[in-house]
Amino acid sequence: MSRSTSPVPAAAPTAVLDLTVPELLRLRAREAPNRLALSAHSASGHRDRLTYAQLVERMEAIARGLARLGLGRGDRIAVLLGNEAGRECILTALGALRLGAAVVPLNTRYADEELAHALALVEPAAVVTTAEGAGRLARLAPALRTLVVEGAQIDTETSLWPEPEREPPGIAPHDPADGSLLACLLFTSGTTARAKAVMHDHRSMIGAGLSCSAALGLTPADLYQGGWPFFTSSGLNLGCMSSWVAGGGFVFEEPLDNGGRLRLVARERSTFLHGVPSVIHFMIEEYAKGGYDVSSLRRVGYGGSAMPAEVIRRISAAWPGVEQVQIYGMTESGPAGARLEPADMWRKHGSIGVAMPHCEIAIVDEAAAPLPAGATGEILIRGPGVGKGYFRNPEATQAAFRAGGILTGDVGHLDPEGYLYFTDRKKDVINRGGLKIASVAVEQVLYRFPGVLEAAVVAIAHPHLGEDVAACIVPQPGVHLDLDEIARFCADKLADYERPRRWLVLDALPKNPMGKVLKTELRQRFEPAPA
């Protein structure tokens, strides 16, 4: 059987898998009430720094406020906020979980069509957003209830987000201590034209944190800093859960430039900095200009796409005492999966590591059956962080959640020591700076533009982002296509990171004898992107 497993330490705290997220936080508050649990930017402009005791108090207050507004167990409470309101994002999530409701982070970069689809799919009982977001939602879903966090002229009290520091004292509703309750719906583009929502319960959220915290080597003394968008699995399941399972603190970045990230490390005395490779790369370039104190750092982590060897060397040269860790996973897996530890960074360069603690990686065939050792096939991940399927999509669930795990859509093999090597993508997905883009979704938008006969969207290399979006289009006979007009058309229907940056107008798309578009050939037609 072709698989990789990682030994579980004897003292691994697997008992946390029997807890709900609120129970985990209460446990940490009893153990270390004054230890920093969360540092996050607020919609009002300040950075809130909460100990475990304070975080539990805020969670209870938010739960009381949401219950006062008529929300409760079984509801889905959506959040349409960016990281500049990271405090409100995370507190809303905790209040929802405390009530037995599920939190639904919505992609703030969605075009209107994408956002409308997400709302129709999950049918939230309420959406927490800004005044601007409430106006947008009123256009897309007039009957939808919105709770505004800051800066709006509101007509009724029920339109206000329940700011915990203003909530009257009292006892929150009965705590639904059930780890199998739906806890969050996390959207992933996958390979289809419409986003799917991955279902995670309390157990899989904490399971993702259990595996990832062990893989990263987090301890109670760590302050783990990351700036992933809240709407990704990395906001809650990687950032919050990994930190809180370890008993440490999470420093959630608001939108910052590279200097701002480095200054935040200095102010918070962050010990672990994590980001996608492009972000880390840009930060090293900024750090070289001088004037930044990162002496608190002991580790830097990255994942989401491959880290070039030259950048690894530059990190080592700039921060010689800082260890490097690489992880691999996906929203469906928690994002638990594989990790490459500091000792193996050069010995196994090119690998994406071995299975995280409590996880298993298998190489399988089209039927999800295990392949012989050394064979190349699809990567399958098993572990406590794997989600429960796709919300209201049994067909996609049955196709992807198989053999006790999740089929990643990535192709790879395991070497004799159990180290995983990524070979290719089975799914047609572009990885732009760690954000996944379904090529078919972009293609379907292009086909809607008048005069487009054929369209193919491919990933092309980018010196900093890893990959970028390129579009090849064929006009209908006698039609002249204006690329500026097509770009404006895409801007109304695609998130900013999904829009093509490079274009080719062709007489025909290259195809094989079966009529399949030869995307490898199309990629070769693009000149390398300038640095």
RAKAMO-V373371 format. One line per field, one symbol per residue. phi: phi as a letter, one per 30 degrees, with the letter a starting at -180 (. if undefined). A space follows every 50 residues. Layout:
phi: ???
This chain:
phi: .cabbcdceeceddddddcddedddddddddbdcddcabbdcddjccccc ddddddddedddeddddedjcaeidccdbcbcddceededddeddddddi cccbdcddcddedddddddddchddabdacddddddddddbedddbccda icdccbdddcddeddcdddlcdeedddbdcdecaccdbdhccdcdccdcb ceddddddddddddddidbdddcccabdeedcdddddcddddddddiccc ccddebddddddddedddhdcbcbadedddedddddeddjjcccdddcbb baajadcdeddeddddddbdccdcbcbbaaedckcdlbbcdedcecdbej dcjcddeicbcbcbcdcicdcdeidcaddcccldcddckcdhbddddddc cbhiabddiccabcdeciddbdcacdddbcccijcdbdedddddddddde jddbbbcbdbdbdcdjbbcbbcbcddeiccccddddddddddbbdedddd cbbbcbdaddbdediddddeddeddcdeddd
